[in-house]
Amino acid sequence: MSVATAMIIGASSTLSQALARQLSAQNVSLVLFVNDPDAINAFSQSLAGEVSVYPLAINQPQMAISQLNEAWEKHNGAHLVIVNTGVNEYDPSLPWSIDQHTIDINVMGFAAASQCIFKLMCEQGYGQLAAINSIAGQRGGPNMAYHASKAFAANYLQGLSMHAQRLKLPITITDIQLGLFDKAVHLRTQLLLSPIDNVAGQILTALKKGKRRVYVTKRWRIVAWINRLLPEYIYNTRHWKPKKKGG
């Protein structure tokens, strides 16, 4: 018999599914939200424990809020909710469509889902809300909207944590600061990319400890520290050093 219920908002990613597998192995009942439930049928059926899958229109905040509320009521709440919704696109020609899409998902969708779950946990009286974030939010970058959206997420989560303290409710807010995971996957570099099961394992260990903020994997804590300290003239020029003309 399951001892806890965990919801994963954005369950189609590799990381979300690694988290789902490990939670299922711990006898946790899972409620998964994805844009297209049919796309993860095979995955959900492969899990050993109890699992339910629901559609989520993360790009339509009002609809997403209704979908989350409905699932929450059906499952009598949840102990843990992990929000892993985000896009990271880049085009050097800077089409507005990319920034708009990023803001719609990473800011509007993220805030709608996070606030909705937080309010439900307040009514419930307890819970843990965790979000997969990124150290990219520490400073700006060439894909401007992505970096800015991660800064927004970090501050939004801090605000929710302050609300929980003000209300004196046992609601834990965890900001999971991933290293440059998307970049590592794209470059396929093992130097930056840890095995996905290790990443998921470190996240779940931090959640059990009730961490307010955690860097995953642990090595990225040092990278994040250095990243914050780099002077602007170094940080802002390291990617844009002009190429020397041939003689």
ABEGO torsion letter per residue (X at the ends): XBABBBBBBGAABAAAAAAAAAAAAAGBBBBBBBABAAAAAAAAAABABBBBBBBBBAABAAAAAAAAAAAAAAAGEBABBBBBBBBBBBBAAGBAAAAAAAAAAAAAAAAAAAAAAAAAAAAAGBEBBBBBBBAAAABBBABAAAAAAAAAAAAAAAAAAAAAAAAGBBBBBBBBBBBBAAAAAAAGBAAABBBAAAAAAAAAAAAAAGBABBBOBAAAAAAAAAAAABBAAAAAAAAABBBBBBX
